[in-house]
Every structure is written in structure tokens, then in C-alpha cells.
Amino acid sequence: MTLCVSCGKRVHDAQKVDQQPQIYPDYVDVTIPAGIAPLDFAMVDEQVERIDVTIKGDKEGEMHAAGDYADFDIDKWHQLTEQNRGADLILTVCALRDGKWTQYEDFRIHVSNYSLDDYGLTYRRIPPGYEVGGNIGIYQRDLHTFDESPIFTETLVPGRCMNCHTANRTDPSQLTMQIRGDNGGTLIQRDGHQEWLNTKTETTKAAGSYAYWHPDGDYCAYAVNSVHQSFYVGKDRRIEAYHKFSDIVLLDTRTNKLLLSPLLRTDDLEIFPAFSADGKTLYYSSSKPCNVPQECEQVKCSLCAISFDAVTGKFGETVDTLLNARELNKSVTIARPSYDGRWLMYTVADYSNFPIFHSEADLWLMDLTTKETRALTKVNSLQTESWHNWSSNSHWFVFSSKREDGMYAQLFLASIDEQGNVTKPFLLPQRNPRKFYRELMDSYNVPDFTKVKVNFDAHEAQRLVNNEFRRQVEPHLQPLSLNI
């Protein structure tokens, strides 16, 4: 009987059809790095009883998987992808339905020549609701396996929101994070040593958030603001998040001095700072003040830049507007320069300085050598794309997208070559992905690559957060020249 059952599950008398299989996730024609976690998948048609998948490398190698879904052996998958760098994997899929086998047209997965040697990703997982708190956590994921581990979760500090976890160019030996609410504070971690600061002063309006490190590691830029939300009446749009004010400040992590430039503390809203690859320019978004939420559709952010001298710790005395919101009639936010200095990726929405609830929000790219800009049409969808970051070699990027259902933000990865050509993005691989993503009631938020596994003492952080002591930063205002 056992033999008969076993034989019955083997592919036999398969009818070939002239179409590629519909699979979840959609990994057809994607480009991946060698050594990534296996791209397990299932058939979209849930009436399929069993699938049988054979993978052959263009150069060499072959592997096989069969079952309720394609569950590939990690070691064999790694070997096959390494053997076929710069070539393709050819997948043959057969599906059993109503006792009959169907063989679909082969499809390909491209294995890039560009490596992805970073350990993995960090991200916040948060329910896509609107309440304060609720099972928020910052996690890390090994990109080469399916291993996920918590870095810091709300179970250790109940009722507090943790956000803006930021490493220095994927190097977690320098890390910052913000705890909001009672006993809030800003973490500065260097080589495992934690220091919790109070970055709110009488001169500034709030504590630091939306952080970005200067490449030399001595400075960290923050936006100081407050986030609010309002709800629409009607079914087309649910919620709007916005900032009533925002300035940009710079923390000298060696002295705990808060360096303030009048040009970054105007009546306009300055938000989302990011240093250039050489550290000589600070990019940020700026919008004119509006009466929000009533005038939220008038909030249009321009992309701006100001020079910075790391030796003196001073900003320049002029601001360049790279993309003018009023001319574009769009809002440009979350600029992220590639670490090789070639590209600037940002989010474009119809309006808002907080685009994650905007279905029209797309990723755009600026060539920093020519200043040419374009939408990443091969990456974008009809739903929200935002919160993007670069791998350490600047040939891969990760972003969050709500393309799957319009509600939950999930992580997608894609590659980019020297000419700026991007590849079809692929969903972050999971073992048994349909089951995983159906049962996950969290959105992915603020993803970033990490070179190595993050070393973070969560219990020490719990002790220090619950301790009321915070080292107070000291504001220092940079004067402008008299002729400005």
C-alpha cells in the first residue's frame, strides 16, 4: 500500500500546457543574488493537491522538490545558485489536481553577478492598526536562511513605541534608536555600549527621530517633530498621517552637543535627513507650513540639499532645491543615497510628508552624476512603495510595498546595475510563504540591510529604559554670516 501511494504521487502522464505556472510568491523571471534563502513557492490555485519542481542550472547542477509547496533544501539551493552566478535557473513545474498532472511551460530565475554579502535585514514589525503600542518589535533576518530573531520588542518595555532604528551604512556597531512616550529617550550604541540621551531641549521642539548617520560615525542627523493621524470619512482612503512641525538637528556623538543650523529650523517643515556618500552634503525634504489636517492635500515636500563640513561640524549657508514640489505638484520624501555615490532613491506621492498611507506613492531614482530623474516603473505597483534602503555594495535595495493586499507592507528586494537598470523585485523569501504571510498580522516597517548580525543587549536596554536617567544633550546654534 505504501508503495502504491508513493507511486501515485509521482508525476506521470502529465499534460503539457502552453502557459507558465501561477505561483505565490511571483518569482517568475526575478533576479536574485547567489546564496539567498531558497525561493519556496506554492501554486496560486489552492485546489492543487501537490506540486513537483525540478530546477536545472544553465551552467551546471540540478535539484528537485515536491509536496504541498516547493520546499527547497537550503544547502543544495546555495550550491546551485553559486554554480550559476551570471546565468539562469530553469524551473519545470508540474501540478496535481483532481488526480491529473499538468506540466507548465518552464520559467527562469536569473542569478546575478552582483553579490549580496550582507548578513541580512533589520526591520520593525508592527500591526497596521492605529492604536498606541501593541506588540511592536525590531527584528533581524538572516537573508541566506529563514532565521529571524528579535532585537528589541515591546514585551520588554510595555506600552512604549520604539522606532527609527538606524545603523551606520549597514554597520550595526554604530546604532541609534528612539523610544517614544514615558521614559522615552534616544539610544546611541557604539561597539555594544549603550547610552540613552534626552535629545529634547528647551531650544528644540521634540526628541530626535528619522535618523541618519554621517559616514565617519561622529555625527547623527535627526528630525525633531511630532506625528499625528486623522481619519477620512468614506471608503477610498482610511487615514492620513502628518507632521505639524519638523526641524533637523545634528548630534555630535562624541560630545553630546546638538548642532543647530537656522537654515534647518525655519517655519517650513524640514524632515528625513540623509548624508551623501562622501558626507559633504545633507539631503532632506522641506514643505511649506499648512493647516493640517484640513489642508493636508496642500503638503508638498521639495527635495533639498545643504553642504556640511565634518571637520568644523558646520552646515553651509545656502540651501539648494534639487526638486521643487510646487513645480512638480508632487511631494518628495525619504531620500536615500547609494553608498557608492551614484544614485539617490526617494518616494514621490501626490502630497504628504508621511507617504506610507498613500497608494500612489512610488520609488524614483536620481542619477547624481547627471541629475536626471525617473520613476522606477519596473519596481513600482498600484499600491504604496516606500521605506527603501541600500545594500552595502549599492547593487541591491530593499523596500516596503503594500502591493499584495493594500493593507500590509511586505519587503521586496531588487538589484540595480551601473547604468541604473533595475530588476523585477521579489518578495522576501519565507519557508512555506503562503502560510507564513497569511498568519503574519504585522506590517514590515523601516527595513535596512545589516552587514553582520546585530549585537544588542535587550535586557540591558530594558533596564536603562526603565531607569529615569537620561544624559541631556546641549544645543549649540550655528550663526549665519551677516551677508546671508
C-alpha positions as CSV (number, residue, x, y, z in Angstrom):
1,M,0.0,0.0,0.0
2,T,2.8,2.4,0.9
3,L,4.5,1.7,-2.5
4,C,1.3,2.4,-4.3
5,V,0.7,5.7,-2.5
6,S,4.2,6.7,-3.2
7,C,3.9,5.9,-6.9
8,G,0.7,7.7,-7.1
9,K,2.4,10.9,-6.0
10,R,5.0,10.7,-8.8
11,V,4.5,12.7,-12.0
12,H,3.0,10.6,-14.7
13,D,1.1,11.2,-17.9
14,A,1.4,14.9,-17.4
15,Q,-0.5,17.1,-19.8
16,K,1.7,19.9,-21.1
17,V,0.1,23.4,-21.3
18,D,1.4,26.5,-23.1
19,Q,1.5,28.8,-20.1
20,Q,3.7,29.4,-17.2
21,P,2.5,28.4,-13.7
22,Q,0.8,30.9,-11.5
23,I,2.8,30.8,-8.3
24,Y,2.9,32.6,-4.9
25,P,5.1,34.5,-4.4
26,D,5.6,35.5,-8.0
27,Y,9.2,34.5,-8.6
28,V,8.9,34.2,-12.4
29,D,11.7,36.0,-14.1
30,V,13.1,37.6,-11.0
31,T,16.8,38.3,-10.4
32,I,18.4,37.0,-7.2
33,P,21.9,37.0,-5.6
34,A,23.7,33.7,-5.2
35,G,23.3,32.4,-1.6
36,I,20.0,34.0,-0.9
37,A,17.5,31.9,1.1
38,P,15.5,29.5,-1.1
39,L,12.6,30.9,-3.1
40,D,10.0,28.5,-1.8
41,F,6.6,28.9,-3.5
42,A,3.1,27.4,-3.9
43,M,0.6,27.3,-6.6
44,V,-1.9,30.2,-6.6
45,D,-4.7,27.6,-7.3
46,E,-5.3,26.2,-3.8
47,Q,-7.1,23.2,-5.3
48,V,-3.7,21.8,-6.4
49,E,-3.0,18.8,-4.3
50,R,0.7,18.5,-4.9
51,I,3.5,20.2,-7.0
52,D,6.7,18.8,-8.3
53,V,9.5,21.1,-9.2
54,T,12.8,20.4,-11.0
55,I,15.5,23.2,-11.2
56,K,18.4,22.9,-13.7
57,G,21.2,25.4,-13.9
58,D,22.2,26.9,-17.2
59,K,25.9,26.2,-16.3
60,E,25.5,23.1,-14.1
61,G,23.6,21.4,-11.3
62,E,20.1,20.3,-10.7
63,M,17.7,19.9,-7.7
64,H,14.2,18.7,-7.0
65,A,11.4,19.4,-4.6
66,A,7.9,18.0,-4.3
67,G,5.0,18.4,-1.8
68,D,2.2,20.8,-0.9
69,Y,4.6,23.6,-1.9
70,A,8.1,23.8,-3.3
71,D,10.3,23.5,-0.2
72,F,13.9,23.6,-1.4
73,D,16.9,22.3,0.6
74,I,18.9,25.3,1.8
75,D,22.4,23.8,1.2
76,K,21.5,22.4,-2.2
77,W,19.9,25.7,-3.2
78,H,23.0,27.6,-2.1
79,Q,25.2,25.3,-4.1
80,L,23.1,25.6,-7.2
81,T,22.9,29.4,-7.1
82,E,26.7,29.7,-6.6
83,Q,27.3,27.3,-9.5
84,N,25.2,29.5,-11.8
85,R,26.3,33.1,-11.0
86,G,25.6,35.2,-14.0
87,A,23.4,32.5,-15.5
88,D,19.8,31.2,-15.2
89,L,17.9,28.6,-13.2
90,I,15.3,26.8,-15.3
91,L,12.3,25.6,-13.4
92,T,9.9,22.9,-14.5
93,V,6.7,22.8,-12.5
94,C,4.1,20.0,-12.5
95,A,0.9,20.3,-10.5
96,L,-1.6,17.5,-9.4
97,R,-5.2,18.5,-9.5
98,D,-8.2,16.1,-9.4
99,G,-5.9,13.2,-9.8
100,K,-4.3,14.6,-13.0
101,W,-0.9,16.1,-13.6
102,T,-0.3,19.2,-15.6
103,Q,3.2,20.3,-16.7
104,Y,3.6,24.0,-17.2
105,E,5.9,26.0,-19.5
106,D,9.3,26.4,-17.9
107,F,10.3,29.7,-16.4
108,R,13.6,31.2,-15.3
109,I,15.2,32.8,-12.3
110,H,18.3,34.9,-13.0
111,V,21.3,34.6,-10.7
112,S,23.1,38.0,-10.6
113,N,26.8,38.5,-10.8
114,Y,26.4,41.1,-8.1
115,S,26.9,39.6,-4.6
116,L,24.8,40.2,-1.6
117,D,27.3,39.5,1.2
118,D,25.4,41.4,3.9
119,Y,24.2,39.2,6.8
120,G,20.6,40.2,6.4
121,L,17.9,42.7,7.1
122,T,16.7,44.7,10.1
123,Y,13.1,45.9,10.3
124,R,10.3,46.9,12.6
125,R,7.2,44.6,12.7
126,I,4.1,46.5,13.7
127,P,0.4,45.8,13.3
128,P,-1.2,48.0,10.6
129,G,-3.6,49.5,13.1
130,Y,-4.0,52.9,14.6
131,E,-3.7,52.4,18.3
132,V,-0.8,53.3,20.5
133,G,1.5,50.4,21.2
134,G,0.7,46.8,20.5
135,N,3.2,44.1,20.0
136,I,5.8,46.3,18.2
137,G,9.2,44.8,17.7
138,I,12.5,45.4,15.9
139,Y,13.8,42.2,14.3
140,Q,16.7,40.9,12.2
141,R,16.6,38.3,9.5
142,D,19.4,36.2,8.0
143,L,18.9,36.7,4.3
144,H,20.7,33.4,3.5
145,T,18.4,31.3,5.6
146,F,14.9,31.7,7.1
147,D,16.2,32.6,10.6
148,E,14.6,35.6,12.3
149,S,15.4,36.9,15.8
150,P,14.2,39.8,17.9
151,I,16.5,42.7,18.6
152,F,14.1,44.6,20.9
153,T,10.4,44.2,21.4
154,E,7.6,45.9,23.3
155,T,7.2,42.9,25.6
156,L,10.3,44.3,27.4
157,V,9.0,47.8,27.6
158,P,5.2,47.6,27.5
159,G,3.2,50.5,26.2
160,R,6.2,52.2,24.6
161,C,6.7,52.8,20.9
162,M,10.2,52.1,19.5
163,N,11.2,53.4,16.1
164,C,13.9,54.9,13.9
165,H,16.4,52.1,14.5
166,T,19.3,53.1,12.3
167,A,22.8,51.6,11.7
168,N,25.7,53.5,10.1
169,R,25.7,52.4,6.4
170,T,24.6,48.8,7.3
171,D,27.3,48.6,10.1
172,P,25.4,47.8,13.4
173,S,28.5,48.6,15.5
174,Q,27.0,52.1,15.4
175,L,23.3,52.1,16.1
176,T,20.6,54.6,17.2
177,M,17.0,54.1,18.2
178,Q,14.2,56.2,19.7
179,I,11.8,55.2,22.4
180,R,8.7,57.4,22.5
181,G,6.4,58.1,25.4
182,D,7.0,58.0,29.1
183,N,10.7,57.5,29.9
184,G,11.5,57.9,26.3
185,G,15.0,58.5,25.0
186,T,17.4,58.2,22.2
187,L,19.9,55.3,22.1
188,I,23.4,55.7,20.9
189,Q,25.2,52.4,20.8
190,R,28.9,52.0,19.9
191,D,30.5,48.6,19.9
192,G,27.9,47.2,22.2
193,H,28.0,50.1,24.7
194,Q,24.6,51.7,25.2
195,E,24.0,55.3,26.2
196,W,20.5,56.8,26.4
197,L,20.1,60.5,25.8
198,N,17.4,63.1,26.1
199,T,17.6,64.9,22.8
200,K,14.7,67.2,23.5
201,T,15.8,70.6,24.8
202,E,14.2,74.0,25.5
203,T,15.5,75.2,22.1
204,T,14.2,72.2,20.1
205,K,10.6,71.1,19.9
206,A,10.8,67.3,20.3
207,A,13.2,64.4,20.6
208,G,15.1,63.1,17.6
209,S,13.6,60.7,15.1
210,Y,14.2,59.7,11.4
211,A,17.9,59.3,12.0
212,Y,20.8,59.1,9.6
213,W,24.5,58.7,10.4
214,H,27.3,60.7,8.9
215,P,29.7,58.2,7.3
216,D,32.6,59.0,9.7
217,G,30.3,57.9,12.6
218,D,30.9,61.1,14.7
219,Y,27.6,62.7,13.8
220,C,24.0,61.6,13.5
221,A,21.2,63.7,12.0
222,Y,17.6,63.6,13.3
223,A,14.3,65.2,12.5
224,V,12.5,66.6,15.6
225,N,8.8,66.5,15.1
226,S,5.5,65.0,16.2
227,V,3.4,62.6,14.2
228,H,-0.4,62.9,14.1
229,Q,-3.2,61.0,12.4
230,S,-6.7,61.7,11.2
231,F,-9.3,59.5,9.5
232,Y,-11.2,60.1,6.3
233,V,-15.0,59.7,6.1
234,G,-15.6,57.3,3.2
235,K,-14.1,54.1,1.8
236,D,-11.5,55.2,-0.7
237,R,-9.0,56.5,1.9
238,R,-8.8,55.4,5.5
239,I,-6.2,57.5,7.3
240,E,-3.8,60.4,6.9
241,A,-0.6,60.7,9.0
242,Y,1.2,64.1,9.1
243,H,3.6,66.3,11.0
244,K,2.6,69.7,12.3
245,F,6.2,70.8,12.6
246,S,9.6,69.4,11.9
247,D,13.2,70.6,12.1
248,I,16.5,68.9,11.5
249,V,19.3,68.7,14.1
250,L,22.7,67.1,14.2
251,L,24.1,65.3,17.2
252,D,27.8,65.2,17.8
253,T,28.0,61.8,19.4
254,R,31.5,62.5,20.8
255,T,30.4,65.5,22.9
256,N,26.5,65.0,23.1
257,K,26.2,68.5,21.6
258,L,23.2,69.2,19.4
259,L,24.3,71.3,16.5
260,L,21.6,73.6,15.1
261,S,21.6,75.5,11.8
262,P,19.0,78.3,11.3
263,L,18.5,77.0,7.7
264,L,17.3,73.7,9.1
265,R,15.0,75.2,11.7
266,T,12.7,77.5,9.7
267,D,9.0,77.9,9.7
268,D,8.9,75.3,6.9
269,L,8.9,71.6,7.8
270,E,12.4,70.1,7.3
271,I,12.3,66.3,7.5
272,F,14.0,63.0,6.6
273,P,17.7,63.9,6.6
274,A,20.3,61.7,4.8
275,F,24.0,62.3,4.3
276,S,25.7,61.8,0.9
277,A,28.2,59.0,0.4
278,D,31.1,61.4,1.0
279,G,29.4,63.1,3.9
280,K,29.7,66.5,2.4
281,T,26.0,67.0,1.7
282,L,22.9,66.6,3.7
283,Y,19.7,65.8,1.7
284,Y,16.3,66.4,3.2
285,S,12.7,67.2,2.4
286,S,11.1,70.5,3.0
287,S,7.4,71.7,2.8
288,K,5.6,74.9,3.5
289,P,3.5,75.0,6.7
290,C,-0.1,74.1,6.2
291,N,-3.1,74.0,8.5
292,V,-3.3,70.2,8.8
293,P,-5.3,68.1,8.7
294,Q,-7.7,70.4,6.9
295,E,-5.0,71.4,4.3
296,C,-3.2,68.0,4.2
297,E,-3.5,67.8,0.4
298,Q,-1.5,71.1,0.2
299,V,1.5,69.5,1.9
300,K,4.1,69.2,-0.9
301,C,7.7,68.4,0.0
302,S,10.7,69.6,-2.1
303,L,14.0,67.7,-2.1
304,C,16.7,70.0,-0.8
305,A,20.4,69.8,0.0
306,I,22.9,71.7,2.2
307,S,26.6,71.3,2.5
308,F,28.3,70.0,5.6
309,D,31.9,70.2,6.9
310,A,32.7,67.3,9.3
311,V,35.9,68.9,10.5
312,T,34.2,72.1,11.8
313,G,30.8,70.5,12.4
314,K,29.1,73.3,10.4
315,F,26.5,73.4,7.7
316,G,26.7,75.6,4.7
317,E,24.9,78.9,4.4
318,T,22.8,78.2,1.3
319,V,20.2,75.6,0.5
320,D,19.9,74.0,-2.9
321,T,16.4,72.9,-4.1
322,L,17.0,69.8,-6.2
323,L,13.3,69.0,-6.9
324,N,10.7,71.7,-6.5
325,A,7.4,70.4,-5.1
326,R,5.3,73.3,-6.4
327,E,6.7,72.8,-10.0
328,L,6.3,69.1,-9.8
329,N,2.9,69.3,-8.0
330,K,4.2,66.2,-6.1
331,S,5.7,65.5,-2.7
332,V,9.3,64.1,-2.5
333,T,10.4,62.3,0.7
334,I,12.7,59.7,2.2
335,A,15.7,60.4,0.0
336,R,18.4,57.7,0.3
337,P,21.7,58.0,-1.4
338,S,23.6,54.9,-2.6
339,Y,26.8,54.3,-0.7
340,D,28.9,54.4,-3.9
341,G,27.7,58.0,-4.5
342,R,25.9,57.3,-7.8
343,W,22.2,57.3,-7.1
344,L,19.6,58.9,-5.0
345,M,16.4,57.0,-4.4
346,Y,13.3,58.7,-3.0
347,T,9.5,58.4,-2.7
348,V,7.1,60.5,-4.7
349,A,3.5,60.9,-3.7
350,D,0.7,63.3,-4.7
351,Y,1.0,65.1,-1.3
352,S,2.0,64.4,2.3
353,N,5.2,64.3,4.3
354,F,4.4,60.8,5.5
355,P,3.6,58.7,2.4
356,I,3.1,55.2,3.8
357,F,-0.7,55.5,3.7
358,H,-0.6,56.8,0.0
359,S,-1.4,54.1,-2.6
360,E,0.1,56.3,-5.3
361,A,3.5,56.6,-3.5
362,D,6.2,55.3,-5.9
363,L,10.0,55.0,-5.9
364,W,12.0,57.3,-8.1
365,L,15.7,57.5,-8.9
366,M,18.1,60.4,-9.5
367,D,21.4,59.9,-11.2
368,L,23.7,62.1,-9.1
369,T,26.2,62.5,-12.0
370,T,23.6,64.0,-14.4
371,K,20.7,64.9,-12.0
372,E,18.4,63.1,-14.4
373,T,15.3,61.6,-12.6
374,R,12.9,58.8,-13.4
375,A,10.2,56.6,-11.9
376,L,11.3,53.0,-11.2
377,T,8.4,51.6,-13.3
378,K,9.7,48.1,-13.1
379,V,9.6,48.2,-9.3
380,N,6.5,50.2,-8.6
381,S,3.0,48.9,-8.3
382,L,-0.5,50.3,-7.9
383,Q,0.0,50.3,-4.1
384,T,2.4,52.0,-1.7
385,E,6.1,51.8,-2.2
386,S,8.3,53.4,0.5
387,W,10.9,52.9,3.2
388,H,13.8,51.9,1.0
389,N,17.5,51.3,1.7
390,W,20.7,50.2,0.0
391,S,22.9,47.1,0.5
392,S,26.5,47.8,1.4
393,N,27.7,47.4,-2.2
394,S,24.9,49.6,-3.6
395,H,23.8,46.9,-6.1
396,W,20.7,45.8,-4.1
397,F,17.9,47.7,-2.4
398,V,15.0,46.7,-0.1
399,F,11.7,48.5,0.1
400,S,8.3,48.0,1.7
401,S,5.3,47.6,-0.5
402,K,1.6,47.1,0.0
403,R,1.1,45.5,-3.4
404,E,-0.1,42.2,-2.1
405,D,-3.4,43.4,-0.4
406,G,-3.2,47.2,0.0
407,M,-3.0,46.9,3.8
408,Y,0.1,45.0,4.9
409,A,3.5,46.3,4.0
410,Q,5.9,43.5,3.0
411,L,9.5,43.6,2.0
412,F,10.8,43.3,-1.6
413,L,14.3,43.2,-2.9
414,A,15.7,44.2,-6.3
415,S,19.1,44.8,-8.0
416,I,20.5,47.8,-9.9
417,D,23.4,47.9,-12.4
418,E,25.9,50.6,-13.3
419,Q,23.5,52.1,-15.9
420,G,20.6,52.2,-13.4
421,N,18.7,49.3,-14.8
422,V,16.6,47.7,-12.1
423,T,15.3,44.1,-12.0
424,K,11.8,42.8,-11.2
425,P,11.5,42.8,-7.3
426,F,11.0,39.6,-5.4
427,L,9.2,39.1,-2.1
428,L,11.4,38.3,0.9
429,P,11.6,34.5,0.9
430,Q,10.0,32.5,3.6
431,R,9.6,28.8,4.3
432,N,6.1,27.9,3.2
433,P,5.4,31.5,2.2
434,R,1.6,31.3,1.8
435,K,1.2,30.0,5.3
436,F,3.7,32.5,6.7
437,Y,2.3,35.6,5.2
438,R,-1.3,34.6,5.8
439,E,-0.6,34.1,9.5
440,L,1.6,37.2,10.0
441,M,-0.5,40.0,11.3
442,D,2.3,42.6,11.1
443,S,3.5,45.1,8.5
444,Y,7.2,45.4,7.8
445,N,8.5,48.9,8.5
446,V,11.8,50.8,8.0
447,P,13.9,47.9,6.6
448,D,17.6,48.1,6.2
449,F,20.5,45.8,5.4
450,T,22.9,44.8,8.1
451,K,26.5,43.7,7.3
452,V,26.6,41.4,10.3
453,K,24.2,40.1,12.9
454,V,23.2,42.9,15.3
455,N,24.7,42.6,18.7
456,F,22.2,44.2,21.1
457,D,21.7,43.5,24.8
458,A,17.9,43.8,25.1
459,H,17.8,43.2,28.8
460,E,20.4,46.0,29.4
461,A,18.2,48.3,27.2
462,Q,15.2,47.3,29.3
463,R,17.0,48.2,32.5
464,L,18.2,51.6,31.1
465,V,14.8,52.5,29.6
466,N,13.1,51.8,32.9
467,N,15.8,53.9,34.6
468,E,14.7,57.6,34.6
469,F,18.2,58.9,34.0
470,R,18.9,60.3,30.5
471,R,22.0,62.3,29.6
472,Q,20.9,65.7,28.5
473,V,22.2,67.0,25.2
474,E,23.3,70.6,24.8
475,P,22.1,72.7,21.9
476,H,24.6,74.9,20.0
477,L,23.2,77.3,17.4
478,Q,25.4,77.9,14.3
479,P,25.4,81.6,13.5
480,L,25.0,82.7,9.9
481,S,27.2,85.3,8.2
482,L,25.9,88.8,8.2
483,N,25.7,88.9,4.4
484,I,23.2,86.0,4.3
